[in-house]
Every structure is written in structure tokens, then in C-alpha cells.
Amino acid sequence: FRRELCDNLRMTIIPQNAFQGMNNESLTLKLYKNGFEDIHSHAFNGTKLNQLILKDNKNLRRIHNDALRGATGPDVLDISSTALESLPSYGLEAIQVLNATSSYSLKRLPPLDKFSSLLEAVLTYPSHCCAFRNLRTEKQNLLFSIFDNFSKECESTMRKPTNEMLDDSNNTWLWSAERDTHPFATDDESSPYSYSTIFDDSEMAGFDFEYDFCQPKVLTCTPEPDAFNPCEDILGYSFLRVLIWFINILAIAGNFTVLLVLLTSHYKLTVPRFLMCNLSFADFCMGLYLLLIASVDAQTRGQYYNHAIDWQTGSGCSTAGFFTVFASELSVYTLTVITLERWHTITYAMQLDRKLRLRHAVPIMLGGWLFSIGIAVLPLFGVSSYMKVSICLPMDIETGLSQAYILLILVLNVVAFVVICACYIKIYVAVQNPELVAANKDTKVAKRMAILIFTDFTCMAPISFFAISAAFKVPLITVTNSKILLVLFYPVNSCANPFLYAIFTKAFRRDFFLLMSKFGCCKSRAELYRMNYFSAYNSNCKNGGAATAPSKASQAFLLLSALEK
């Protein structure tokens, strides 16, 4: 029996018992292109539903959890092109076919055990198909739990000619297969695998061993997940979940400490201090990005398919993406400026009129901030996208403009690395002069530069190599494996920079102990640093008054002090 109701925009609800009184035959209800907004509790009470077609009801936002209570079925449910945000929690057990295409508001699915009979699902979002990937029907679950030892029997069954197959209701071929194993079993005795010992006659009705068990129906779901969104949690690997927490806490704590010490220091804000504050803030933002990713992964672990759409299309992923691109570009820019400042200080050590002042550094860094913010904002306006992958990186290269955007970022990062390497090589050549620096100081400077360049290379090289290949649409690594790069290599600079550029320097240690002394800690160390500072200051004043020309020893002091900043 079929009933069709369509193109009636004045009907906004389906009330209780709306179809009660219809005959007991299987009913197909086609209720499409109407003005339905709500379906009430027990709306289909008393019906035996075969198909329930609700497609193209653009305003349908709610189906009551008990809308199908009192009804039998349906076997087919079509809610495509509706505004539904959720499915009812009752009455889904009989559904074999679910059609939910173009249902963009349906971002979460009910518990999977509700779909015990589902065989085919046509959905809107690929991530939802991940939920059904390992889902079996209720009958298959029951069979697999009981007949685990029947795989060999299935193989022999499929090899038998059709005329050798006996009637399934007698199951005599199964009995003969077990005779050798149980030679003392008689016809009146039950075999270990006899259906009658497990099922009632009513449960065995319509069951065919060969087709229901040996060739079970497989649940099919479309659209299938793509390479950018595989069926896995945000971080994928278990060991990454542990590492990302360690790394983001290290990055946040290290950079916050540097910012706190530098901003509360009573010493004059110099150019190196100002640049270090900018670098620490950028790396602090990278730590916040990793913290956000780790937190969401922990909350959605095992059920990311139900949160993927809300996360990737929501403000959370956009915020995380903005943080990481802004932090990455500002960090690279500031590292380049710091390296150039050191090279400039050493090259023009004795020309005070060419010294970089704070009034020069401020507009330089202002330009870096504007550039980094601009680069990070572009994906929010359609140039690439943060929604493409669960880790919220701009990996969308579908358009030429998006491809150019990714290549621009990568090329600029490579150029920055080359500039940093070139400057440190020039600095090393400068301090290598035996007339300026002693041999042990030369070795110390060389090791320090090697560490700085190595950390930059470790961070930039793997990311740039694989990203450039992906930008040319020749990916050499999967999204799953790229998450290893995200955790192990991407934040290397953010963790290492506060130690290499601040915490390991004498100036920072002095400022740190002076700050701690204000809280009653480390007073003796703070007093020692005060005495050393004032003695060095008085010595420099005396030498400065007596000297008529800069000596080579004073040049060496300036070179080493520049590297210690």
C-alpha cells in the first residue's frame, strides 16, 4: 500500500497518530517537498512501514525521539535534502537502507548499535562512513559469535556442486561433515554445531547457511573517506598522543617563562631583547595550537567521525589553523631578523653610528606581524582552507590560487633558511680570526652556530620537502604519516628557541635570578650577578676612558657578546 503527499507547504507538522487506522499491509509513505518543520511523538503509531520518504522537506529540523514508536519498520528511510540535526533514538533497528544525502545539518549520528539491520547508507559526509566501516548487522554478529569454526566448512561448501547440496532444513551435509570428528554421534543426538540446539524454529525460518553465513551481506556506505580524511582520530597514532602533550607543555612553559622574565626585567629593553620577546610570543602561539589539537583529540578519541564536521567546519579548527600559520611565519621571520641583527652587529662592531636601534627594529617587526597575520587570514577568505584536514593545516590546493599560496609560504621559508645559514657562516668566518678570538672561544661559537642551524634545518627541511611535492599534486606522504612530522619536526623550533636564544644565555640567567629574588628565592645568586654586573660596568668605564683607539681584545668581546644575546 502506498500513500503520497507532496508539495503542500502549509503542512508544518506531522502530529501524533497521523496515520492510525490504515490497513495492516506494508505501507510506503512518500512525504516529500512539504512544509514540515517538526514530526511529533508517535506520529507513525499503528503503521507497518516499508519505506518512509521524507526527502526535500527543506524546513524539517526535528524528528521526535519517539516518532517511530508504535510503528513497525521502516526498512527504508530517506531524509535527503532536509535540515535535520539528529535522527530519532528509537525505531532505527529495522532500517536496511538509509539515504541522507545533502543533509548538511546532520553532523552527528545516533549510537551505532541502533543500526542493527543496516545494509546500505548514502550519507552527506565521508567521515560518517567511518562509523559503519566495521559495523555488522545483528544477524552477522550472532553468527560470527557462534560459528567461528565454520570457515573451513564454508570453503568446502562453496566447492560442492549444486546437486550435492542437500536441503538446508535437514542440515544433513553439516552432520556428515562432523561425523569424522564425532563418530559416536547418532542421528538422534545433537551435533555440536546443530542449529536446533541454538535457535528456535521461528529463528531458523528463511535462514540459508551458504548465503547468510558463507556469503554474508556487507554494509556499503558512500561517500567513502578520501586521502585527506582517513578513518582515524585526529592524531592517529597512540605514541603521538603522548608526545604532543610533552611537546606543547614544553613549548608553552619555556616561551612563557622567557616572556615573563624579559618583560619584567628592570634592565633597558635592547634590540635583542625586543626581538626575543617577539620570537617567544610566536613560539608560545605554536604551543597553543598543539595544545588545542591535543585537547580535541583527547575529547573525540574513538568517535572522531561524530565530531569531524563540527570540528573542521567550526571556529575551533579555523582558530587552530590561524594560530599555527601565524606562529610559524612570525617565528621564521623573527629568526631571520635576529640572525641578520647578529651579523650586522659583528660586521659593524666598531661603527656605532651604524648600530641597529630599537626605533629601527620596531617597524621591521611591525612589518613581520602584518605579513604573518595576512598570510594566516587568507585561508579564512577562501585562499586554501583550514577545513581540509583534521589537523587544520592549509592543505587545500584545488585551485591555482590556493596552490600558489602554499608554494609562496614554502618558498619564503626556504629562502629564510638559506639567509640564516649564510649569515651564520659569515659570522663564523668573522670570529674565526685568531687575532680576535681565542681558539677555545672559536670552538664554542662554532658549536653554538651548528646547533642553531641544525634545529632550523630539522624543523624546515622535512616539512618543506613533502609540502612542496604535495603542492605540485605529487604527494610523497599520506596525511596519516604527515601527523608524525606535525608532532616530531614541525614544533622543534618552538621548543628549542627559548633555550637556544634565551634560557642558555648569561643575560637571561641573570634576569631570571634577579626576578626570583623579588619573591624571596635565589637571593645569593642574584646578589652575585649584581656584583659581577657592576664590576664589569666599572671596568669598561675605566678602560673606555683610557683607550684612544679600539683594541682587538675589545673587538673580540663585542663579537662574543653579540653571539651571547
Beta strands, then each sheet from edge to edge (+ up, - down):
strand 1: 2-6
strand 2: 13-14
strand 3: 27-32
strand 4: 38-39
strand 5: 49-53
strand 6: 62-63
strand 7: 76-78
strand 8: 97-99
strand 9: 120-122
strand 10: 220-222
sheet 1: 1+ 3+ 5+ 7+ 8+ 9+ 10+
sheet 2: 2+ 4+ 6+
end
